[in-house]
Amino acid sequence: MADAEPSYIDYETFLDPAFSPTSFANSLVLATNNPSDTPSDLSTPLSRVLFDIQEVDTHIHTLATKSALPLLNYTKEQDDAGQKIIKEVETQVSNLTNGYERLEREVIKRYDTADEVRQTVEKLWQTAKIARAVGRCILLGRQLEAQMAEVGTNKLSRKDDHRAMIRAATTLVNIREMLAASGPDEEAEHLSRIYLVTNLQSSLVSPSENTLQARGQQIIREFSMSSLAPTSTGLTTYAQSEDTKARTTSALIMLHLLSPQLQLAALQSYLRTSLTSSLASTARALINLPNLDRTLLEVSARCQNIVALESLLESVKPLPHSSQKKANGHREPPNFLEPLLASLDTSSLPSYFWRSLAEGLAVRVTELISRGGVNARTLRSQKERVRESIRDCVIKGSQGPSSKGAREGAWEREAAVMVGSVVGALGR
């Protein structure tokens, strides 16, 4: 306010941050009136305020008139500067817009086109992958069909090649492995939705697997190489024995390829059947002693078959296969005999046969003696004959079909166990 014209108005009072309009009005009223006057005169302080306002208005008008041109020039300069800034900014915005349009044209649109191409290529690759897997599955199916015809399951085919069982089982395992690889990005990921593949499974793969299982189980069930049991055409020849061994070997390998547990179950079933038949026939022969020699010869023949089977199992090694290594998590056994012995908890199949048979005979003879009668008395009177017959049965049966000399000492313990199961009960 130093550069302004002289004025009686105290601008410092009005500009003070602590200025109070109420206090200022009260001071004006007290300055123009006597505190003792009952009616207060307000016209004088009001005139004072109005005069001050007029003075301020006049001062503002004077200042505005004197500074009009500088204010207009300042406003014009600010406006020109703003327009220049806007022009520069618009130029930059235009450049940015052109750059974005060029970027969109050269990068974004090309990326969109490239992404469409990528999606198309991925779908084509997936289609090709499925087609390749379906083609391989069909190829394996045709291969399996031809191999099953060689096995002799086709009514129109006269072939019967037992080695084809191994080839068919290998093909089945390959198909099984392929269809099992159904995880993400694996070969058979989408094959379960292909009708051709599911139809192949139901119409060819599953029936072929069942047929091979039945054929292998039948061959093992009919295994016989004993020189004590003549066939319908006479004694078993060398050629017939070799053919039986070859067929059984193929059946064992085939069942092991399909499932080691399946092979083990077939072998255990063969031993169970031999034991059951031998126990039943021997128990009947002990009641009817004239049939004892013929019955014990049949039992010896069954044991000779078991000896031959043990020798065959020991000589056959399993074919290595990746799926079984993954499933088992350990090495393959050196032969087919070791897992069977482990499952039966024995060191020898003939020993297992005689000891199991002795255990069952002991119960039957005890029942026979406890019933008494003519059969029990006859059996007691022929005790020595029964002893020698049973001992000879064990020695003959334990020799094996191809043994020339009798190695009696090797089986004396099993012979004693068998004799004790029958004669021991007679002596009580």
C-alpha positions in Angstrom: 0.0 0.0 0.0 3.1 2.3 0.0 2.8 3.1 -3.7 -0.9 3.8 -3.4 -2.5 7.3 -3.0 -3.0 8.6 0.6 -6.2 7.3 2.3 -7.7 7.6 5.7 -8.8 4.0 5.7 -6.7 1.8 7.9 -6.1 -1.1 5.5 -3.8 -2.8 8.0 -6.8 -3.3 10.3 -8.9 -4.9 7.6 -6.0 -7.1 6.3 -5.1 -8.4 9.8 -5.9 -12.2 10.0 -7.4 -11.6 13.4 -9.9 -9.0 12.1 -13.4 -9.5 13.5 -16.4 -7.7 11.8 -18.4 -8.0 15.1 -15.7 -6.4 17.2 -15.2 -3.6 14.6 -18.9 -2.8 14.4 -19.2 -2.8 18.2 -16.2 -0.3 18.5 -17.9 2.0 15.9 -21.2 2.0 17.9 -19.4 2.8 21.2 -17.3 5.6 19.5 -20.4 7.4 18.2 -22.7 6.9 21.2 -22.8 7.4 25.0 -23.0 4.1 26.9 -25.7 5.7 29.1 -28.0 6.6 26.2 -31.0 4.4 26.2 -31.8 4.6 22.5 -28.5 4.1 20.5 -27.8 6.1 17.4 -26.8 3.7 14.7 -27.1 6.1 11.7 -23.7 7.6 12.4 -21.7 4.4 12.5 -23.6 3.1 9.5 -22.8 6.2 7.5 -19.2 5.8 8.5 -19.2 2.2 7.1 -21.0 3.2 3.9 -18.5 6.0 3.4 -15.6 3.7 3.9 -17.1 1.3 1.4 -17.5 4.1 -1.2 -13.9 5.1 -0.6 -12.6 1.6 -1.2 -14.8 1.3 -4.4 -13.4 4.6 -5.6 -9.9 3.4 -4.9 -10.5 0.1 -6.8 -11.9 2.0 -9.8 -9.0 4.3 -9.9 -6.5 1.5 -9.7 -8.3 -0.5 -12.4 -8.4 2.6 -14.7 -4.8 3.2 -14.4 -3.7 -0.5 -14.8 -6.2 -1.5 -17.6 -3.6 -1.5 -20.4 -0.9 -3.5 -18.4 -3.6 -6.0 -17.4 -4.8 -6.5 -21.0 -1.2 -6.8 -22.2 -0.4 -9.4 -19.5 -3.6 -11.3 -20.3 -2.7 -11.3 -24.0 0.8 -12.5 -23.3 -0.6 -15.4 -21.2 -3.1 -16.2 -23.9 -0.4 -16.2 -26.6 1.8 -18.4 -24.5 -1.0 -20.9 -23.8 -1.8 -21.0 -27.5 1.8 -21.7 -28.3 1.9 -24.5 -25.7 -1.3 -26.0 -27.1 0.1 -25.9 -30.6 3.3 -27.7 -29.5 1.3 -30.2 -27.5 -1.1 -30.9 -30.4 2.0 -31.5 -32.7 3.4 -34.0 -30.2 0.0 -35.7 -29.8 -0.3 -35.9 -33.6 3.1 -37.5 -33.8 2.2 -39.9 -31.0 -1.1 -40.7 -32.8 0.7 -41.3 -36.1 3.3 -43.5 -34.4 0.6 -45.6 -32.6 -1.3 -46.0 -35.9 1.9 -47.1 -37.6 2.7 -49.4 -34.7 -0.8 -50.9 -34.8 -0.5 -51.4 -38.5 3.0 -52.9 -38.5 3.0 -54.8 -35.2 -0.4 -55.3 -33.6 -2.3 -56.3 -36.7 0.6 -58.5 -37.9 0.7 -60.0 -34.4 -3.1 -60.8 -34.6 -2.6 -62.4 -38.0 0.4 -64.3 -36.7 -1.5 -65.5 -33.6 -4.3 -66.8 -35.9 -1.7 -68.6 -37.9 -0.2 -70.0 -34.7 -3.6 -71.3 -33.5 -4.3 -72.8 -36.9 -0.9 -74.6 -36.9 -1.4 -75.8 -33.3 -4.8 -77.3 -34.3 -3.3 -78.9 -37.4 -0.4 -80.3 -35.4 -2.9 -81.7 -32.8 -4.9 -83.2 -35.7 -1.8 -84.7 -37.2 -0.8 -86.1 -33.8 -4.2 -87.7 -33.3 -4.2 -89.1 -36.9 -0.7 -90.5 -36.4 -1.7 -92.2 -33.1 -4.9 -93.6 -34.7 -2.9 -94.9 -37.7 -0.4 -96.6 -35.4 -3.2 -98.1 -33.3 -4.9 -99.4 -36.5 -1.5 -100.8 -37.7 -1.0 -102.6 -34.4 -4.6 -103.9 -34.6 -4.1 -105.3 -38.0 -0.8 -106.9 -36.9 -2.6 -108.4 -33.9 -5.4 -109.7 -36.1 -2.9 -111.5 -38.3 -1.1 -112.9 -35.4 -4.3 -114.2 -33.8 -5.1 -116.0 -37.0 -1.7 -117.7 -36.8 -2.4 -118.7 -33.2 -5.3 -120.7 -34.6 -8.3 -118.9 -33.1 -9.8 -118.1 -36.5 -12.2 -120.8 -37.6 -11.3 -120.2 -41.2 -7.6 -120.7 -40.6 -5.9 -124.1 -40.3 -2.6 -122.6 -38.9 -1.6 -123.2 -35.3 1.7 -121.6 -34.6 2.3 -121.5 -30.8 5.1 -119.0 -31.2 2.6 -116.6 -32.6 1.2 -116.3 -29.1 4.3 -114.5 -28.0 4.1 -112.2 -31.0 0.5 -111.5 -30.3 1.1 -110.9 -26.6 3.9 -108.4 -27.5 1.6 -106.6 -29.8 -1.1 -106.5 -27.1 1.3 -105.1 -24.6 2.4 -102.4 -27.2 -1.3 -101.5 -27.7 -1.9 -101.4 -24.0 1.1 -99.1 -23.4 0.1 -96.8 -26.2 -3.5 -96.4 -24.9 -2.2 -96.0 -21.3 -0.1 -92.9 -22.4 -3.2 -90.7 -22.2 -1.8 -87.8 -20.1 -1.3 -84.2 -21.3 0.9 -84.0 -24.4 1.1 -87.8 -24.6 0.4 -89.9 -27.7 -3.0 -91.3 -26.6 -4.2 -88.1 -25.0 -7.4 -87.9 -27.2 -7.7 -91.5 -28.4 -10.4 -92.3 -25.9 -12.8 -90.0 -27.8 -12.1 -91.7 -31.2 -14.8 -94.2 -32.0 -12.5 -96.3 -34.2 -10.0 -96.8 -31.3 -12.7 -97.6 -28.8 -14.3 -100.1 -31.2 -10.9 -101.6 -31.8 -10.5 -102.2 -28.1 -13.9 -103.8 -27.6 -14.0 -105.9 -30.8 -10.3 -107.0 -31.1 -8.0 -106.1 -28.3 -10.1 -107.4 -25.3 -11.3 -110.6 -27.1 -7.8 -111.3 -28.3 -6.4 -110.9 -24.8 -9.1 -113.2 -23.3 -8.4 -115.8 -26.0 -4.6 -115.7 -25.4 -5.1 -116.1 -21.7 -7.5 -119.0 -22.2 -5.1 -120.7 -24.7 -2.1 -120.2 -22.4 -3.9 -121.5 -19.3 -5.1 -124.5 -21.3 -1.6 -125.4 -22.5 -0.3 -125.3 -19.0 -3.2 -127.2 -17.6 -2.6 -130.0 -20.2 1.2 -130.1 -19.7 2.3 -133.7 -19.5 5.7 -135.2 -20.2 5.7 -138.3 -17.9 7.2 -141.5 -19.3 4.9 -143.4 -16.9 1.6 -142.3 -18.4 1.1 -143.6 -21.9 -1.0 -141.5 -24.3 -3.8 -142.7 -26.6 -1.2 -143.3 -29.3 1.3 -145.1 -27.1 4.3 -143.8 -25.1 5.3 -140.2 -25.5 7.9 -139.8 -28.2 10.9 -137.4 -28.2 9.2 -135.2 -30.8 6.0 -135.0 -28.8 8.0 -134.1 -25.7 9.9 -131.4 -27.5 6.7 -130.0 -29.0 5.1 -130.0 -25.5 8.1 -128.1 -24.1 8.0 -125.6 -26.9 4.3 -125.0 -26.6 4.5 -124.6 -22.8 7.5 -122.3 -23.1 5.5 -120.1 -25.5 2.5 -120.1 -23.2 4.6 -119.2 -20.2 6.3 -116.3 -22.0 3.0 -115.1 -23.4 1.2 -115.1 -20.0 4.2 -113.4 -18.4 4.0 -110.7 -21.0 0.3 -110.1 -20.4 0.7 -110.3 -16.6 3.3 -112.0 -14.4 0.5 -112.6 -11.9 -1.6 -114.3 -14.5 1.2 -116.7 -15.3 1.8 -117.4 -11.6 -1.9 -118.1 -11.1 -1.9 -120.6 -14.0 1.1 -122.5 -12.6 -0.4 -122.5 -9.1 -3.7 -123.8 -10.5 -1.8 -126.7 -12.3 -0.1 -127.7 -9.0 -3.4 -127.5 -7.1 -5.2 -129.7 -9.7 -2.4 -132.3 -9.5 -2.5 -132.3 -5.8 -6.3 -132.5 -5.6 -6.5 -135.3 -8.1 -3.7 -137.3 -6.5 -5.1 -136.9 -3.0 -8.6 -138.0 -4.1 -7.4 -141.0 -6.1 -4.9 -142.2 -3.5 -7.5 -141.9 -0.7 -9.9 -144.1 -2.8 -7.1 -146.6 -3.6 -6.3 -147.0 0.1 -9.9 -148.1 0.6 -9.7 -150.4 -2.5 -6.1 -151.8 -2.3 -6.2 -153.7 -5.6 -6.2 -150.3 -7.4 -3.3 -149.0 -5.3 -0.5 -149.8 -7.7 -2.2 -148.2 -10.7 -3.2 -145.2 -8.7 0.3 -144.7 -7.4 1.7 -145.0 -10.9 -0.7 -142.1 -11.9 0.5 -140.1 -8.9 4.2 -140.8 -9.9 3.3 -139.6 -13.4 1.9 -136.4 -12.1 5.0 -135.8 -10.0 7.2 -136.5 -13.1 5.2 -133.8 -14.9 5.9 -131.4 -12.0 9.6 -132.3 -12.1 9.6 -131.6 -15.9 7.7 -128.4 -15.4 10.3 -127.3 -12.7 13.1 -128.0 -15.1 11.4 -126.1 -17.9 10.6 -123.1 -15.7 14.2 -123.0 -14.6 15.5 -122.9 -18.2 13.1 -120.2 -19.5 14.0 -116.6 -18.9 11.4 -113.8 -19.1 11.5 -111.4 -22.0 12.3 -107.9 -20.7 9.6 -105.3 -21.2 9.5 -101.7 -20.3 5.9 -101.7 -18.9 6.7 -104.5 -16.5 9.9 -102.8 -15.3 7.9 -99.6 -14.6 5.1 -101.6 -12.9 7.3 -103.8 -10.8 9.9 -101.3 -9.9 12.6 -104.0 -9.6 14.7 -106.3 -11.7 13.2 -109.2 -13.6 13.7 -112.7 -12.0 16.4 -114.8 -13.7 13.8 -117.4 -14.6 10.1 -118.4 -14.2 10.8 -120.8 -11.4 12.0 -118.4 -8.8 8.8 -116.4 -8.4 6.7 -119.6 -8.2 8.9 -121.1 -5.5 8.8 -117.8 -3.6 5.0 -117.8 -3.8 4.7 -121.4 -2.5 7.4 -120.8 0.2 9.4 -123.9 -0.9 12.7 -124.8 -2.5 11.5 -127.5 -4.8 8.2 -128.2 -6.6 8.4 -132.0 -6.2 9.1 -131.6 -2.5 6.1 -129.2 -2.2 4.0 -131.8 -4.1 4.9 -134.7 -1.8 4.7 -132.8 1.4 1.4 -131.2 0.6 0.1 -134.6 -0.5 1.3 -136.2 2.7 -0.4 -133.6 4.8 -3.7 -134.3 3.1 -3.3 -138.1 3.2 -2.6 -138.1 6.9 -6.0 -136.6 7.5 -7.8 -139.1 5.1 -6.0 -142.2 6.6 -6.8 -141.0 10.2 -10.5 -140.7 9.2 -10.4 -144.2 7.6 -8.8 -145.8 10.6 -11.2 -144.1 13.0 -14.2 -145.4 11.1 -12.8 -149.0 11.4 -14.3 -151.9 9.5 -13.0 -154.2 6.8 -11.1 -151.5 4.9 -9.2 -150.4 8.0 -8.3 -154.0 8.9 -7.2 -154.8 5.3 -5.1 -151.6 5.2 -3.4 -152.6 8.5 -2.7 -156.1 7.3 -1.1 -154.8 4.0 1.0 -152.1 5.8 4.3 -153.3 4.5 3.1 -153.6 0.9 1.6 -150.1 1.2 4.9 -148.8 2.6 7.0 -150.2 -0.3 4.5 -149.0 -2.9 4.4 -145.5 -1.6 8.2 -145.3 -1.3 8.6 -146.6 -4.9 5.9 -144.1 -6.0 7.9 -141.2 -4.5 11.2 -142.4 -6.0 9.8 -142.9 -9.5 7.9 -139.7 -9.5 10.8 -137.7 -8.4 13.2 -138.9 -11.1 11.7 -136.9 -13.9 10.7 -138.2 -17.4 14.3 -138.2 -18.8 16.1 -139.7 -15.8 18.0 -143.0 -16.5 19.1 -144.0 -13.0 17.2 -143.8 -9.7 18.8 -141.2 -7.4 17.0 -142.6 -4.4 19.0 -140.9 -1.8 18.0 -137.4 -3.0 14.3 -138.1 -2.2 14.5 -140.3 0.9 13.2 -137.5 3.1 10.1 -137.0 0.9 9.6 -140.8 0.7 9.8 -141.0 4.5 7.2 -138.1 4.9 4.8 -139.9 2.5 5.2 -143.3 4.1 4.8 -141.7 7.6 1.6 -140.0 6.6 0.0 -143.4 5.8 1.8 -146.0 7.7 2.3 -143.8 10.7 -1.5 -143.6 11.2 -1.9 -147.3 10.8 0.5 -148.0 13.6 -1.4 -145.9 16.2 
